Amino acid sequence: MSTTSPTTTTVSVSGMTCGHCVSAVSEELEALEGVESVDVELNPGGISTVTITSTKDLPHADIGEAVAEAGYLVVANEA
């Protein structure tokens, strides 16, 4: 038996304005393999912070695709 510690990934997402946006993004991210929870700190009209807890490292491309599927965009934290 292996006990793996959860991995936490934080991304910035633009374009989210309401609870429906949060639900859409959370639903897409929760569909990714290994995702245990999604926590969104909504900043309406600005950059929202999304924290994903998973059982393994998630490829950034997979996160970006899931967020895009919900209709939003992951933005870089740093240039």
N, C-alpha and C positions, 0 to 999 in steps of 0.2 A: 504494500500500500504506500502510495506516495502522498504526502501532504504538501500541497503547493500553496504558497501564500498568494492571496489575490493581488493582481496588478492593477494599479490605478493610472488611467490616462486622462489628461485634461486637454481639451481643445477649445478654441474660440470659434464661435459660430455667428455669422452676421445674418440679418434679415428677420430674426424672430421677434414677434411683437406681442404674442398673447399665449394663453394657456393651450390653445389648439396647436400652436407652433411647437410648444414644448412636448405635447403628446405625440405629434407627428414624428419629431426627431427622436424622441425616446423609443417609440415603437420600432422605428427602423434600426436603431442601434441595438436594441434588445434582441433583435432577430439574428445578430451576428453570433457565430459560434463562440461560446465561452463567456459571453457577457452575463454578469450576475445582476448588475444594477446600473441605472443611469440617473444622474442628478444634474438638473439644469438650474443655473442661477440666471434667471431671465433679466435682460436689460433691454426693455422695449425700444426698438428703433436703433439700438446700438449693437455692441458686441456682447453676446451672452457667453457664459462659461459653462461648458458641459464636461462633467466628470464621469468617466466610465470605469466601473470596477469589473474586472474579468478574471478568469482563471488562467489566462495566458496573455502574452504580449499580442496586441492587435496591430496588424499592418496599418500604417497611416492611410494608405490608399483605400483600404476597406472602410475605415471610418469616414473618409471623405465621400466615398460612393454612397454610403448609407445616408449621410446628411444630405447629399445632393438629391437622392431619391425622395427625400421628404420635401425638397424644394428650397434648401438653404445652402450656405457655403461655409466651409471651414476656412478660416483665415489664419495666416501665419502669426504666431506670437511675437516673432522677431524677424527683422528684415534679413 
